[in-house]
């Protein structure tokens, strides 16, 4: 993941002590670099005190920012004092990226005119005017915070995640490989609605993939893919012919991703691959997710959308899972499961590729490719979305995967999740028309997703926690 870069903005107001701004420039540079991020900053000599006050100075900053378009992921609007909101609005009206509002705290014992900042009050002045102008911005707790504090370091990490989600979701392309499985109307979606949000769907007929695999030679590339998959997970039980087919499908998926610049894919995974090619592609989706390429199964394109958002927020693999089983009598626990598309990174250990037990029941030998294992314990966020009436509607909530055991006879890849107030949340999901899948990501990132979805991307968020 490339290092996040922030453009730094410093405000000023004529009758406030301008000498505080020089220190703010030094503080913010130190804070950003210490947190592991890059920065862009306008020359200190370009304006008085190296900050923006007037509309003319705002235009100067605006043009400087425009000259660096594409080089920054977000803007940090630093208020060392009660700054002029007009210059700020002029400067950042076309920023096109998230803007973090940071205001300095005053210190007890330093409330004389030479040291008093009044940024606590001034922050409202800026947020009010930005709201009037329709310039989206981010405000985090606490209201005022020193750049060199540990609290602001966490603010920076959260803001960087918001920037990654917003910039990664504004425009991206999902490859839809195969038609929706006839039995699963639950995974229907509206392509035109998604395009309104910058999400392009490229659709491919599954017969093209099957034809490509059937006519692909077992060359060096395929042999390298066999070696990669064998190193990735335990493939020792897979017959050589089926292993070769899995490798060819993986090569074909790579070609779709490269040729069409796909940021994510969703795949029709049953039952043509099983009946014609004698494999199921679960392990291939697992490996793609571990490579950072979001991949969902069952043509659940909506899950791929929220998987991508959480992948951008956390920088770690995500997964799409079934709301599959109750866990005994505990109403706040659920077994989340799928046949094997879960990234190894999210599992307790390497999986084992087996014959898919559901397909083997009626057609033995048809389902080699299920990557069996268990999901490890970690704090998690779960989210999904739907298209309805031209809108993209999304939910997000939090829980944790536990170390609770699941018996060995339970096939596929599953984990026990503890989710507070689960039963009420399930009712809201059912009443809201959400599907039997949810996507999961690492860490508690609901606040980051909600900020990105509502404030910058225009998604409609359903809060299932209230």
C-alpha positions as a Markdown table, in Angstrom:
| # | Residue | x | y | z |
|---|---|---|---|---|
| 1 | Unk | 0.0 | 0.0 | 0.0 |
| 2 | Unk | 1.5 | 3.3 | -1.0 |
| 3 | Unk | 2.2 | 5.9 | 1.7 |
| 4 | Unk | -0.6 | 8.3 | 2.3 |
| 5 | Unk | 0.3 | 11.9 | 1.5 |
| 6 | Unk | -1.4 | 14.9 | 3.1 |
| 7 | Unk | -1.4 | 18.5 | 1.8 |
| 8 | Unk | -1.0 | 20.8 | 4.8 |
| 9 | Unk | -3.0 | 24.0 | 5.1 |
| 10 | Unk | -2.4 | 26.7 | 7.8 |
| 11 | Unk | -4.9 | 29.5 | 8.5 |
| 12 | Unk | -4.3 | 33.0 | 9.9 |
| 13 | Unk | -6.3 | 36.0 | 11.0 |
| 14 | Unk | -4.9 | 39.5 | 11.2 |
| 15 | Unk | -5.4 | 40.5 | 14.8 |
| 16 | Unk | -4.4 | 37.1 | 16.3 |
| 17 | Unk | -0.8 | 36.4 | 17.3 |
| 18 | Unk | 0.7 | 35.2 | 13.9 |
| 19 | Unk | 4.0 | 34.0 | 15.5 |
| 20 | Unk | 2.1 | 30.9 | 16.7 |
| 21 | Unk | 1.8 | 29.8 | 13.1 |
| 22 | Unk | 5.6 | 29.1 | 12.6 |
| 23 | Unk | 5.5 | 26.7 | 15.4 |
| 24 | Unk | 2.4 | 25.0 | 14.0 |
| 25 | Unk | 4.1 | 24.4 | 10.7 |
| 26 | Unk | 7.0 | 22.6 | 12.5 |
| 27 | Unk | 4.6 | 20.7 | 14.7 |
| 28 | Unk | 2.5 | 19.4 | 11.9 |
| 29 | Unk | 5.4 | 18.3 | 9.7 |
| 30 | Unk | 6.8 | 16.4 | 12.7 |
| 31 | Unk | 3.4 | 14.8 | 13.5 |
| 32 | Unk | 2.8 | 13.7 | 10.0 |
| 33 | Unk | 6.2 | 12.2 | 9.4 |
| 34 | Unk | 6.4 | 10.6 | 12.8 |
| 35 | Unk | 3.2 | 8.8 | 12.0 |
| 36 | Unk | 4.7 | 7.4 | 8.8 |
| 37 | Unk | 3.0 | 9.7 | 6.2 |
| 38 | Unk | 4.2 | 12.1 | 3.6 |
| 39 | Unk | 3.2 | 15.7 | 3.2 |
| 40 | Unk | 3.1 | 18.6 | 0.7 |
| 41 | Unk | 3.4 | 22.1 | 2.0 |
| 42 | Unk | 3.3 | 25.5 | 0.3 |
| 43 | Unk | 6.4 | 27.7 | 0.6 |
| 44 | Unk | 6.4 | 29.6 | 3.9 |
| 45 | Unk | 7.5 | 32.7 | 1.9 |
| 46 | Unk | 4.4 | 32.6 | -0.3 |
| 47 | Unk | 2.1 | 34.3 | 2.2 |
| 48 | Unk | 2.4 | 36.2 | 5.5 |
| 49 | Unk | 3.6 | 33.8 | 8.2 |
| 50 | Unk | 3.3 | 30.9 | 5.7 |
| 51 | Unk | -0.5 | 30.8 | 6.3 |
| 52 | Unk | -3.7 | 31.8 | 4.5 |
| 53 | Unk | -5.9 | 34.6 | 5.6 |
| 54 | Unk | -7.3 | 36.6 | 2.7 |
| 55 | Unk | -9.2 | 35.5 | -0.3 |
| 56 | Unk | -6.2 | 36.4 | -2.5 |
| 57 | Unk | -4.0 | 34.1 | -0.4 |
| 58 | Unk | -6.7 | 31.5 | -0.6 |
| 59 | Unk | -6.6 | 31.7 | -4.4 |
| 60 | Unk | -2.9 | 31.3 | -4.2 |
| 61 | Unk | -3.2 | 28.2 | -2.1 |
| 62 | Unk | -6.0 | 26.9 | -4.4 |
| 63 | Unk | -3.8 | 27.2 | -7.5 |
| 64 | Unk | -0.8 | 25.6 | -5.7 |
| 65 | Unk | -3.0 | 22.7 | -4.6 |
| 66 | Unk | -4.3 | 22.3 | -8.1 |
| 67 | Unk | -0.8 | 22.2 | -9.5 |
| 68 | Unk | -0.2 | 19.1 | -7.2 |
| 69 | Unk | -3.5 | 17.3 | -8.1 |
| 70 | Unk | -3.1 | 13.6 | -7.8 |
| 71 | Unk | -0.1 | 13.9 | -5.4 |
| 72 | Unk | -2.1 | 14.1 | -2.2 |
| 73 | Unk | -4.7 | 11.9 | -0.6 |
| 74 | Unk | -6.2 | 14.4 | 1.9 |
| 75 | Unk | -5.8 | 17.9 | 3.3 |
| 76 | Unk | -5.1 | 18.7 | 6.9 |
| 77 | Unk | -6.6 | 22.1 | 7.7 |
| 78 | Unk | -4.6 | 23.4 | 10.7 |
| 79 | Unk | -6.0 | 26.1 | 12.9 |
| 80 | Unk | -3.2 | 27.4 | 15.2 |
| 81 | Unk | -5.5 | 30.3 | 16.1 |
| 82 | Unk | -9.0 | 31.5 | 15.3 |
| 83 | Unk | -8.4 | 31.6 | 11.5 |
| 84 | Unk | -10.2 | 33.4 | 8.7 |
| 85 | Unk | -12.8 | 31.1 | 7.2 |
| 86 | Unk | -13.2 | 33.0 | 3.9 |
| 87 | Unk | -9.6 | 32.4 | 2.9 |
| 88 | Unk | -10.0 | 28.7 | 3.9 |
| 89 | Unk | -13.1 | 28.2 | 1.8 |
| 90 | Unk | -11.5 | 29.9 | -1.2 |
| 91 | Unk | -8.4 | 27.7 | -0.9 |
| 92 | Unk | -10.1 | 24.3 | -0.5 |
| 93 | Unk | -13.4 | 24.6 | -2.4 |
| 94 | Unk | -12.0 | 22.3 | -5.1 |
| 95 | Unk | -9.8 | 20.1 | -3.0 |
| 96 | Unk | -11.6 | 17.0 | -4.2 |
| 97 | Unk | -10.3 | 14.9 | -1.2 |
| 98 | Unk | -11.2 | 14.5 | 2.4 |
| 99 | Unk | -10.3 | 17.5 | 4.7 |
| 100 | Unk | -9.4 | 17.0 | 8.3 |
| 101 | Unk | -10.2 | 20.0 | 10.6 |
| 102 | Unk | -7.5 | 20.3 | 13.4 |
| 103 | Unk | -7.6 | 23.1 | 15.9 |
| 104 | Unk | -5.0 | 23.8 | 18.6 |
| 105 | Unk | -6.0 | 23.7 | 22.3 |
| 106 | Unk | -5.3 | 26.7 | 24.6 |
| 107 | Unk | -3.2 | 26.1 | 27.7 |
| 108 | Unk | -4.1 | 27.2 | 31.2 |
| 109 | Unk | -1.6 | 29.8 | 32.2 |
| 110 | Unk | -1.2 | 31.0 | 28.7 |
| 111 | Unk | -4.4 | 32.8 | 28.1 |
| 112 | Unk | -2.8 | 36.2 | 27.6 |
| 113 | Unk | -3.1 | 37.9 | 24.2 |
| 114 | Unk | 0.4 | 36.8 | 23.1 |
| 115 | Unk | -0.5 | 33.1 | 23.6 |
| 116 | Unk | -4.3 | 32.8 | 23.5 |
| 117 | Unk | -5.4 | 30.9 | 20.3 |
| 118 | Unk | -9.2 | 30.8 | 20.4 |
| 119 | Unk | -9.1 | 28.0 | 17.9 |
| 120 | Unk | -11.8 | 26.2 | 20.0 |
| 121 | Unk | -14.3 | 28.8 | 18.9 |
| 122 | Unk | -12.7 | 29.4 | 15.4 |
| 123 | Unk | -13.2 | 25.8 | 14.4 |
| 124 | Unk | -17.0 | 26.3 | 14.4 |
| 125 | Unk | -16.6 | 29.3 | 12.2 |
| 126 | Unk | -14.7 | 27.3 | 9.6 |
| 127 | Unk | -17.0 | 24.3 | 9.7 |
| 128 | Unk | -20.1 | 26.5 | 9.5 |
| 129 | Unk | -18.8 | 28.3 | 6.3 |
| 130 | Unk | -17.6 | 25.0 | 4.8 |
| 131 | Unk | -21.1 | 23.6 | 5.3 |
| 132 | Unk | -22.6 | 26.7 | 3.6 |
| 133 | Unk | -20.3 | 26.2 | 0.7 |
| 134 | Unk | -21.0 | 22.4 | 0.5 |
| 135 | Unk | -17.3 | 21.5 | 1.1 |
| 136 | Unk | -17.2 | 18.2 | 2.9 |
| 137 | Unk | -14.9 | 17.8 | 5.8 |
| 138 | Unk | -14.0 | 15.5 | 8.7 |
| 139 | Unk | -14.1 | 16.4 | 12.4 |
| 140 | Unk | -12.8 | 13.9 | 15.0 |
| 141 | Unk | -12.6 | 13.8 | 18.7 |
| 142 | Unk | -11.5 | 15.8 | 20.7 |
| 143 | Unk | -12.6 | 19.2 | 19.4 |
| 144 | Unk | -9.1 | 20.7 | 19.9 |
| 145 | Unk | -5.9 | 18.6 | 20.0 |
| 146 | Unk | -2.2 | 19.3 | 19.8 |
| 147 | Unk | -0.5 | 17.8 | 16.7 |
| 148 | Unk | 2.3 | 16.2 | 18.8 |
| 149 | Unk | -0.1 | 14.4 | 21.1 |
| 150 | Unk | -0.8 | 10.6 | 20.9 |
| 151 | Unk | -4.5 | 11.4 | 20.4 |
| 152 | Unk | -3.7 | 13.3 | 17.2 |
| 153 | Unk | -1.5 | 10.4 | 16.0 |
| 154 | Unk | -4.6 | 8.2 | 16.2 |
| 155 | Unk | -6.6 | 10.9 | 14.5 |
| 156 | Unk | -4.0 | 10.8 | 11.6 |
| 157 | Unk | -4.3 | 7.1 | 11.3 |
| 158 | Unk | -8.1 | 7.2 | 11.2 |
| 159 | Unk | -8.0 | 10.1 | 8.7 |
| 160 | Unk | -5.5 | 8.2 | 6.5 |
| 161 | Unk | -7.9 | 5.3 | 6.5 |
| 162 | Unk | -10.9 | 7.6 | 5.6 |
| 163 | Unk | -8.8 | 9.0 | 2.7 |
| 164 | Unk | -7.9 | 5.5 | 1.4 |
| 165 | Unk | -11.6 | 4.4 | 1.5 |
| 166 | Unk | -12.9 | 7.6 | -0.2 |
| 167 | Unk | -10.2 | 7.8 | -2.9 |
| 168 | Unk | -10.3 | 4.1 | -3.6 |
| 169 | Unk | -14.1 | 4.0 | -3.8 |
| 170 | Unk | -14.8 | 7.1 | -5.8 |
| 171 | Unk | -14.0 | 5.3 | -9.0 |
| 172 | Unk | -13.3 | 1.6 | -9.3 |
| 173 | Unk | -14.1 | -1.4 | -11.5 |
| 174 | Unk | -15.5 | -4.7 | -10.5 |
| 175 | Unk | -15.3 | -7.7 | -12.9 |
| 176 | Unk | -18.5 | -9.8 | -12.8 |
| 177 | Unk | -17.5 | -13.2 | -14.2 |
| 178 | Unk | -20.6 | -15.2 | -15.0 |
| 179 | Unk | -24.3 | -14.5 | -14.6 |
| 180 | Unk | -26.1 | -14.6 | -11.3 |
| 181 | Unk | -26.9 | -18.1 | -10.2 |
| 182 | Unk | -30.6 | -18.6 | -11.0 |
| 183 | Unk | -31.4 | -19.7 | -7.5 |
| 184 | Unk | -29.9 | -16.7 | -5.8 |
| 185 | Unk | -32.1 | -13.7 | -6.4 |
| 186 | Unk | -30.7 | -12.4 | -3.1 |
| 187 | Unk | -27.5 | -11.3 | -5.0 |
| 188 | Unk | -29.2 | -9.1 | -7.6 |
| 189 | Unk | -27.9 | -5.6 | -8.1 |
| 190 | Unk | -28.5 | -2.5 | -10.2 |
| 191 | Unk | -25.5 | -1.7 | -12.5 |
| 192 | Unk | -26.8 | 1.8 | -13.4 |
| 193 | Unk | -27.3 | 2.7 | -9.8 |
| 194 | Unk | -23.7 | 1.7 | -9.0 |
| 195 | Unk | -22.4 | 3.7 | -11.9 |
| 196 | Unk | -23.9 | 6.8 | -10.3 |
| 197 | Unk | -21.5 | 6.2 | -7.4 |
| 198 | Unk | -18.5 | 5.7 | -9.7 |
| 199 | Unk | -18.6 | 1.9 | -9.6 |
| 200 | Unk | -18.2 | 0.4 | -13.0 |
| 201 | Unk | -19.2 | -3.2 | -13.6 |
| 202 | Unk | -17.5 | -5.2 | -16.4 |
| 203 | Unk | -19.5 | -8.3 | -17.2 |
| 204 | Unk | -18.1 | -11.5 | -18.7 |
| 205 | Unk | -19.8 | -14.7 | -19.8 |
| 206 | Unk | -18.6 | -17.8 | -17.9 |
| 207 | Unk | -18.5 | -19.8 | -21.1 |
| 208 | Unk | -15.6 | -17.6 | -22.2 |
| 209 | Unk | -13.6 | -18.6 | -19.0 |
| 210 | Unk | -14.5 | -22.3 | -19.5 |
| 211 | Unk | -13.4 | -22.2 | -23.1 |
| 212 | Unk | -10.1 | -20.4 | -22.2 |
| 213 | Unk | -9.3 | -23.0 | -19.5 |
| 214 | Unk | -10.1 | -25.9 | -21.7 |
| 215 | Unk | -7.8 | -24.6 | -24.5 |
| 216 | Unk | -5.0 | -23.4 | -22.3 |
| 217 | Unk | -1.7 | -25.3 | -22.6 |
| 218 | Unk | 0.1 | -26.6 | -19.5 |
| 219 | Unk | 3.1 | -24.2 | -20.0 |
| 220 | Unk | 5.6 | -22.7 | -17.6 |
| 221 | Unk | 3.1 | -20.1 | -16.4 |
| 222 | Unk | 0.6 | -22.8 | -15.4 |
| 223 | Unk | 3.4 | -24.9 | -13.7 |
| 224 | Unk | 4.4 | -21.8 | -11.8 |
| 225 | Unk | 0.8 | -21.3 | -10.7 |
| 226 | Unk | 0.6 | -24.9 | -9.5 |
| 227 | Unk | 3.8 | -24.3 | -7.4 |
| 228 | Unk | 2.3 | -21.1 | -6.0 |
| 229 | Unk | -0.9 | -22.6 | -5.0 |
| 230 | Unk | 0.9 | -25.6 | -3.5 |
| 231 | Unk | 3.0 | -23.3 | -1.4 |
| 232 | Unk | 0.0 | -21.2 | -0.4 |
| 233 | Unk | -2.1 | -24.0 | 1.1 |
| 234 | Unk | -2.1 | -27.8 | 1.6 |
| 235 | Unk | -2.9 | -29.2 | -1.9 |
| 236 | Unk | -1.5 | -32.6 | -1.3 |
| 237 | Unk | -4.8 | -34.4 | -1.6 |
| 238 | Unk | -5.8 | -32.8 | -4.9 |
| 239 | Unk | -5.5 | -35.1 | -8.0 |
| 240 | Unk | -2.9 | -33.8 | -10.5 |
| 241 | Unk | -5.5 | -33.2 | -13.3 |
| 242 | Unk | -7.7 | -31.1 | -11.0 |
| 243 | Unk | -4.7 | -29.2 | -9.7 |
| 244 | Unk | -3.8 | -28.3 | -13.2 |
| 245 | Unk | -7.3 | -27.1 | -13.9 |
| 246 | Unk | -7.3 | -24.9 | -10.8 |
| 247 | Unk | -4.0 | -23.4 | -11.9 |
| 248 | Unk | -5.4 | -22.6 | -15.4 |
| 249 | Unk | -8.5 | -20.9 | -13.9 |
| 250 | Unk | -6.2 | -18.8 | -11.7 |
| 251 | Unk | -4.2 | -17.8 | -14.8 |
| 252 | Unk | -7.4 | -16.9 | -16.6 |
| 253 | Unk | -8.6 | -14.8 | -13.7 |
| 254 | Unk | -5.3 | -13.0 | -13.6 |
| 255 | Unk | -5.7 | -12.1 | -17.3 |
| 256 | Unk | -9.2 | -10.7 | -16.7 |
| 257 | Unk | -7.8 | -8.6 | -13.9 |
| 258 | Unk | -4.8 | -7.3 | -15.9 |
| 259 | Unk | -6.6 | -6.8 | -19.2 |
| 260 | Unk | -9.6 | -4.9 | -17.8 |
| 261 | Unk | -7.8 | -3.2 | -14.9 |
| 262 | Unk | -10.2 | -4.8 | -12.4 |
| 263 | Unk | -10.0 | -3.6 | -8.8 |
| 264 | Unk | -12.2 | -6.5 | -7.6 |
| 265 | Unk | -14.0 | -9.5 | -9.0 |
| 266 | Unk | -17.0 | -11.6 | -8.2 |
| 267 | Unk | -17.3 | -15.1 | -9.7 |
| 268 | Unk | -20.1 | -17.5 | -10.6 |
| 269 | Unk | -18.6 | -20.4 | -8.7 |
| 270 | Unk | -21.3 | -23.1 | -9.1 |
| 271 | Unk | -22.2 | -25.3 | -10.6 |
| 272 | Unk | -20.8 | -25.2 | -14.2 |
| 273 | Unk | -17.2 | -25.2 | -13.0 |
| 274 | Unk | -18.0 | -28.4 | -11.0 |
| 275 | Unk | -19.9 | -30.2 | -13.8 |
| 276 | Unk | -17.7 | -29.1 | -16.7 |
| 277 | Unk | -14.2 | -28.5 | -15.2 |
| 278 | Unk | -14.5 | -30.8 | -12.1 |
| 279 | Unk | -13.3 | -28.1 | -9.7 |
| 280 | Unk | -14.7 | -25.4 | -7.4 |
| 281 | Unk | -12.7 | -22.2 | -7.3 |
| 282 | Unk | -12.8 | -21.4 | -3.5 |
| 283 | Unk | -9.1 | -21.7 | -3.0 |
| 284 | Unk | -8.4 | -19.4 | -5.9 |
| 285 | Unk | -10.6 | -16.6 | -4.4 |
| 286 | Unk | -8.8 | -17.2 | -1.1 |
| 287 | Unk | -5.4 | -16.6 | -2.8 |
| 288 | Unk | -6.6 | -13.5 | -4.6 |
| 289 | Unk | -7.9 | -12.0 | -1.4 |
| 290 | Unk | -4.6 | -12.7 | 0.3 |
| 291 | Unk | -2.9 | -10.8 | -2.6 |
| 292 | Unk | -5.1 | -7.8 | -1.9 |
| 293 | Unk | -7.4 | -8.3 | -4.9 |
| 294 | Unk | -10.9 | -8.4 | -3.5 |
| 295 | Unk | -12.7 | -11.5 | -4.7 |
| 296 | Unk | -16.3 | -12.6 | -3.8 |
| 297 | Unk | -18.1 | -15.7 | -4.8 |
| 298 | Unk | -21.7 | -16.5 | -6.0 |
| 299 | Unk | -21.8 | -13.3 | -8.1 |
| 300 | Unk | -22.3 | -11.3 | -4.8 |
| 301 | Unk | -21.0 | -8.1 | -6.3 |
| 302 | Unk | -22.5 | -6.0 | -3.4 |
| 303 | Unk | -20.3 | -8.0 | -0.9 |
| 304 | Unk | -17.3 | -7.2 | -3.1 |
| 305 | Unk | -18.1 | -3.5 | -2.7 |
| 306 | Unk | -18.0 | -3.5 | 1.1 |
| 307 | Unk | -15.0 | -6.0 | 1.1 |
| 308 | Unk | -13.1 | -3.4 | -1.0 |
| 309 | Unk | -14.0 | -0.6 | 1.4 |
| 310 | Unk | -12.8 | -2.5 | 4.4 |
| 311 | Unk | -9.7 | -3.7 | 2.6 |
| 312 | Unk | -8.8 | 0.0 | 1.9 |
| 313 | Unk | -9.6 | 1.0 | 5.5 |
| 314 | Unk | -7.5 | -1.7 | 7.2 |
| 315 | Unk | -4.9 | -2.6 | 4.6 |
| 316 | Unk | -5.7 | -6.3 | 5.3 |
| 317 | Unk | -7.7 | -9.0 | 3.5 |
| 318 | Unk | -11.5 | -9.2 | 3.8 |
| 319 | Unk | -14.0 | -12.0 | 3.3 |
| 320 | Unk | -17.6 | -12.7 | 2.3 |
| 321 | Unk | -19.3 | -15.1 | 4.6 |
| 322 | Unk | -22.7 | -16.7 | 5.2 |
| 323 | Unk | -24.8 | -16.0 | 8.4 |
| 324 | Unk | -24.7 | -19.7 | 8.7 |
| 325 | Unk | -25.4 | -21.3 | 12.2 |
| 326 | Unk | -26.3 | -20.4 | 15.7 |
| 327 | Unk | -23.7 | -21.3 | 18.3 |
| 328 | Unk | -25.5 | -23.4 | 20.9 |
| 329 | Unk | -27.7 | -21.3 | 23.2 |
| 330 | Unk | -25.6 | -18.1 | 23.0 |
| 331 | Unk | -27.8 | -15.6 | 21.2 |
| 332 | Unk | -24.9 | -13.2 | 20.6 |
| 333 | Unk | -22.7 | -15.7 | 18.8 |
| 334 | Unk | -23.0 | -17.0 | 15.3 |
| 335 | Unk | -20.9 | -19.2 | 13.0 |
| 336 | Unk | -19.9 | -17.3 | 9.9 |
| 337 | Unk | -18.8 | -19.6 | 7.1 |
| 338 | Unk | -18.1 | -20.1 | 3.5 |
| 339 | Unk | -16.7 | -23.0 | 1.5 |
| 340 | Unk | -13.1 | -21.7 | 1.4 |
| 341 | Unk | -12.6 | -18.2 | -0.2 |
| 342 | Unk | -11.3 | -16.8 | 3.1 |
| 343 | Unk | -7.7 | -15.5 | 2.9 |
| 344 | Unk | -5.1 | -17.6 | 4.7 |
| 345 | Unk | -4.1 | -14.5 | 6.6 |
| 346 | Unk | -7.5 | -14.6 | 8.4 |
| 347 | Unk | -7.2 | -18.3 | 9.2 |
| 348 | Unk | -5.6 | -20.0 | 12.3 |
| 349 | Unk | -3.2 | -21.9 | 10.0 |
| 350 | Unk | -2.9 | -23.1 | 6.4 |
| 351 | Unk | -6.0 | -24.6 | 5.0 |
| 352 | Unk | -6.4 | -27.9 | 3.3 |
| 353 | Unk | -7.8 | -28.2 | -0.2 |
| 354 | Unk | -10.5 | -30.8 | -0.3 |
| 355 | Unk | -13.3 | -32.0 | -2.5 |
| 356 | Unk | -16.3 | -29.8 | -1.8 |
| 357 | Unk | -18.6 | -32.0 | 0.3 |
| 358 | Unk | -21.9 | -30.6 | -1.1 |
| 359 | Unk | -20.9 | -31.3 | -4.7 |
| 360 | Unk | -19.3 | -34.6 | -3.8 |
| 361 | Unk | -22.6 | -35.8 | -2.3 |
| 362 | Unk | -24.4 | -35.9 | -5.7 |
| 363 | Unk | -21.4 | -35.9 | -8.1 |
| 364 | Unk | -18.3 | -37.4 | -6.6 |
| 365 | Unk | -15.0 | -36.0 | -8.0 |
| 366 | Unk | -16.6 | -32.7 | -9.2 |
| 367 | Unk | -15.6 | -30.2 | -6.4 |
| 368 | Unk | -11.9 | -30.1 | -5.8 |
| 369 | Unk | -11.0 | -26.7 | -4.5 |
| 370 | Unk | -12.7 | -26.0 | -1.2 |
| 371 | Unk | -10.0 | -24.6 | 1.2 |
| 372 | Unk | -11.0 | -25.9 | 4.6 |
| 373 | Unk | -9.9 | -24.4 | 7.9 |
| 374 | Unk | -10.9 | -22.1 | 10.7 |
| 375 | Unk | -11.1 | -18.3 | 11.0 |
| 376 | Unk | -8.8 | -17.0 | 13.7 |
| 377 | Unk | -9.8 | -14.7 | 16.6 |
| 378 | Unk | -9.6 | -10.9 | 15.8 |
| 379 | Unk | -11.7 | -7.8 | 16.3 |
| 380 | Unk | -13.8 | -7.4 | 13.2 |
| 381 | Unk | -16.2 | -5.1 | 11.4 |
| 382 | Unk | -19.0 | -6.6 | 9.3 |
| 383 | Unk | -20.8 | -4.7 | 6.5 |
| 384 | Unk | -22.8 | -5.2 | 3.3 |
| 385 | Unk | -24.9 | -3.2 | 0.9 |
| 386 | Unk | -27.8 | -3.3 | -1.6 |
| 387 | Unk | -29.0 | -1.3 | -4.5 |
| 388 | Unk | -32.6 | -0.1 | -4.3 |
| 389 | Unk | -34.5 | 2.7 | -6.1 |
| 390 | Unk | -31.2 | 3.9 | -7.6 |
| 391 | Unk | -29.5 | 4.2 | -4.2 |
| 392 | Unk | -26.6 | 2.3 | -2.7 |
| 393 | Unk | -27.6 | 1.4 | 0.9 |
| 394 | Unk | -25.1 | 0.0 | 3.3 |
| 395 | Unk | -24.7 | -1.1 | 6.9 |
| 396 | Unk | -21.7 | -1.6 | 9.2 |
| 397 | Unk | -21.3 | -2.9 | 12.7 |
| 398 | Unk | -18.7 | -4.5 | 14.9 |
| 399 | Unk | -17.9 | -7.6 | 16.8 |
| 400 | Unk | -15.1 | -10.1 | 17.2 |
| 401 | Unk | -14.1 | -13.5 | 16.1 |
| 402 | Unk | -13.5 | -15.8 | 19.1 |
| 403 | Unk | -11.4 | -18.8 | 19.8 |
| 404 | Unk | -14.6 | -20.9 | 20.4 |
| 405 | Unk | -14.1 | -24.3 | 18.7 |
| 406 | Unk | -16.2 | -25.7 | 15.8 |
| 407 | Unk | -16.2 | -29.5 | 15.5 |
| 408 | Unk | -13.9 | -31.0 | 12.9 |
| 409 | Unk | -16.8 | -32.4 | 10.9 |
| 410 | Unk | -18.0 | -28.9 | 10.0 |
| 411 | Unk | -16.8 | -28.5 | 6.4 |
| 412 | Unk | -15.4 | -25.4 | 4.8 |
| 413 | Unk | -13.9 | -22.4 | 6.5 |
| 414 | Unk | -15.8 | -21.0 | 9.5 |
| 415 | Unk | -15.4 | -19.0 | 12.7 |
| 416 | Unk | -17.4 | -18.1 | 15.7 |
| 417 | Unk | -18.3 | -14.4 | 15.9 |
| 418 | Unk | -19.5 | -12.6 | 19.0 |
| 419 | Unk | -21.7 | -9.7 | 18.1 |
| 420 | Unk | -23.3 | -7.6 | 20.9 |
| 421 | Unk | -27.1 | -7.4 | 20.6 |
| 422 | Unk | -27.0 | -9.8 | 17.7 |
| 423 | Unk | -30.6 | -10.8 | 17.6 |
| 424 | Unk | -31.9 | -7.2 | 17.3 |
| 425 | Unk | -29.3 | -6.5 | 14.5 |
| 426 | Unk | -30.5 | -9.6 | 12.6 |
| 427 | Unk | -34.1 | -8.4 | 12.8 |
| 428 | Unk | -33.0 | -5.1 | 11.3 |
| 429 | Unk | -31.1 | -6.8 | 8.5 |
| 430 | Unk | -34.1 | -9.0 | 7.7 |
| 431 | Unk | -36.5 | -6.0 | 7.8 |
| 432 | Unk | -34.0 | -4.0 | 5.7 |
| 433 | Unk | -33.9 | -6.6 | 2.9 |
| 434 | Unk | -30.2 | -7.4 | 3.3 |
| 435 | Unk | -28.9 | -10.7 | 2.0 |
| 436 | Unk | -27.7 | -13.9 | 3.8 |
| 437 | Unk | -24.1 | -12.9 | 3.3 |
| 438 | Unk | -22.0 | -10.4 | 5.2 |
| 439 | Unk | -18.5 | -9.2 | 4.5 |
| 440 | Unk | -15.9 | -9.0 | 7.3 |
| 441 | Unk | -12.8 | -6.9 | 7.8 |
| 442 | Unk | -10.0 | -6.7 | 10.4 |
| 443 | Unk | -10.4 | -4.2 | 13.2 |
| 444 | Unk | -13.1 | -1.9 | 14.5 |
| 445 | Unk | -13.5 | 0.4 | 11.6 |
| 446 | Unk | -17.2 | 1.2 | 11.5 |
| 447 | Unk | -16.6 | 4.9 | 12.3 |
| 448 | Unk | -14.1 | 5.2 | 9.4 |
| 449 | Unk | -16.5 | 3.5 | 7.0 |
| 450 | Unk | -19.5 | 5.6 | 8.1 |
| 451 | Unk | -17.5 | 8.8 | 7.7 |
| 452 | Unk | -16.4 | 7.9 | 4.2 |
| 453 | Unk | -19.7 | 6.5 | 3.1 |
| 454 | Unk | -21.9 | 9.3 | 4.3 |
| 455 | Unk | -19.8 | 12.4 | 4.2 |
| 456 | Unk | -17.8 | 11.9 | 1.0 |
| 457 | Unk | -19.3 | 9.1 | -1.1 |
| 458 | Unk | -23.0 | 9.7 | -0.7 |
| 459 | Unk | -24.1 | 6.2 | 0.3 |
| 460 | Unk | -27.2 | 5.8 | 2.4 |
| 461 | Unk | -26.1 | 4.2 | 5.7 |
| 462 | Unk | -28.6 | 2.1 | 7.8 |
| 463 | Unk | -27.5 | 2.1 | 11.4 |
| 464 | Unk | -28.3 | -1.3 | 12.8 |
| 465 | Unk | -26.7 | -0.6 | 16.2 |
| 466 | Unk | -29.6 | 1.6 | 17.4 |
